[in-house]
Amino acid sequence: MSPSAVTAQWPNKCGYSVTTDGARLRTGPGSGYTTLGLLRKGDPVSGAQRRRDWDKVGLQGGSGARLGNRRSNGLKEGTTGWISKRLLQADTCMQLN
C-alpha cells in the first residue's frame, strides 16, 4: 500500500481541541506505540496528517497550565505526536473585522 493511501491532509485549518482528560499522545498512529504524555480536556492542538483513525498533532500555546517552558502535562509547547481522532473536536474558525 502506498503512503498516500493511508495518509490524508489535515481536514480542519482552525485546529482541534482534546475532548477528554487523559488522552494519550503517542509516538505513532496506534495504541501499540509509546505514550509521550497525557493531554487534558480542552488542550488545543494543530496538525498536518491523518492516518486511518489517528491524527498527528502539535501542542499549541494554550496546552495545560504553564510551568516555565513546560506544561502541567510535562510536554513542551510544539511537541508532536499521534492521538486517536475520536478524542478530538474541530474548532470553529472566526473572522474578526
QUIUR-V686429 format. One record per residue. RES is the residue in one letter. PHI is phi in whole degrees, -180 to 180 (999 if undefined). OMEGA is omega in whole degrees, -180 to 180 (999 if undefined). Layout:
res->[RES;RES]
phi->[PHI;PHI]
omega->[OMEGA;OMEGA]
//
This chain:
res->[M;S;P;S;A;V;T;A;Q;W;P;N;K;C;G;Y;S;V;T;T;D;G;A;R;L;R;T;G;P;G;S;G;Y;T;T;L;G;L;L;R;K;G;D;P;V;S;G;A;Q;R;R;R;D;W;D;K;V;G;L;Q;G;G;S;G;A;R;L;G;N;R;R;S;N;G;L;K;E;G;T;T;G;W;I;S;K;R;L;L;Q;A;D;T;C;M;Q;L;N]
phi->[999;-75;-57;-67;-75;-113;-117;-121;-72;-60;-79;-123;-74;-88;97;-140;-125;-73;-97;-149;-71;82;-68;-86;-93;-117;-78;-152;-83;171;-71;-82;-85;-63;-83;-83;172;-108;-101;-106;-57;93;-58;-84;-135;-130;-163;-140;-138;-129;-129;56;-101;-127;-115;-88;-129;-121;-73;-93;-56;-90;-78;65;-83;-73;-134;67;-95;-113;-98;-62;-83;85;-103;-74;-56;91;-56;-112;-173;-114;-140;-60;-65;-72;-98;-124;-126;-71;-81;-94;-74;-128;-115;-109;-124]
omega->[-179;179;-179;179;-178;-178;177;177;179;-172;-177;-177;-177;179;-175;174;177;-174;-176;174;176;177;-176;171;-172;-179;-180;-175;178;-177;178;-180;-179;177;176;-178;-180;178;-180;177;180;178;178;178;172;-177;-176;-175;168;177;-175;-177;-177;178;173;-174;172;180;179;-175;-177;-175;177;177;-179;172;-172;178;178;177;179;177;177;-177;178;172;-179;176;179;178;-176;179;177;-177;179;179;-180;171;-179;173;180;177;177;175;180;178;999]
//
